[in-house]
Amino acid sequence: MCAVIHESALCLLRLLLLVELFARSSARPTQNFSLCGVFGSMIHQVDKLINSSKKLHGLTDDGLKHFEVVDHRLESLPHIRHTAVHFSSLKVNESLSLLYGYTESFKLHESWLKTVKENFSLPFQSDEGAINHLAHLSNLIVASLHQIKEEVPLLPSSPSFPVVPTAFDATRLSVEISEQLKVFCRWSKRVLLLIRRRSGCSIKDLS
């Protein structure tokens, strides 16, 4: 009789432990926790990209002044919407899809710019760094889109890039892409901070 009671008590204890473990594991949705971590990693990559974007042209502040009045030529660069109305109406799925398209477009432009610089024996290490950060950011966006069961947009087609006849033109294009990349970084960070907050992520979820 005692043996039966003892076995029943052990069985009940095991059941209680299993119930407690299940409750703890289901208290926070795994998908939300993973998505919050991805948002944190994306913001980290954008911060790295900001630093890379400042070094693309390799010019001093005085040298940069010679390019301030030069007209822009790269119509293929993304035209980023950053009005207050746009930010107030952001949706997570649409924002991530747009971020993906912009990221891939800048990656195409950076890869092209690196080749242009190589042709004129100009330093291109900063471009390699930017390409690397853009690639990491793109992979993280894809992971986040998979998390929310959203289709990954088609890759943008490669634009028709202009002919670059001189090293001066290559530097001018570096300045143009650098400035637009900084705009993209500011927009991206603001978007990511907004959708992170709307997703209910806390600071400890981001590591």
Protein Blocks (a to p, Z undefined) as FASTA:
>chain_A
ZZmmmmmmmmmmmmmmmmmmmmmmmmpcfklmmmmmmmmmmmmmmmmmmmmmmmmnopaf
klmmmmmmpccfblmbccddfbfklmmmccfklmmmmmmmmmmmmmmmmmmmmmmmmmno
pafklmmmmmmmmmmmmmmmmmmmmmnopacddddddddddddfbfklmmmmmmmmmmmm
mmmmmmmmmmmmmmmmmnopafklmZZ
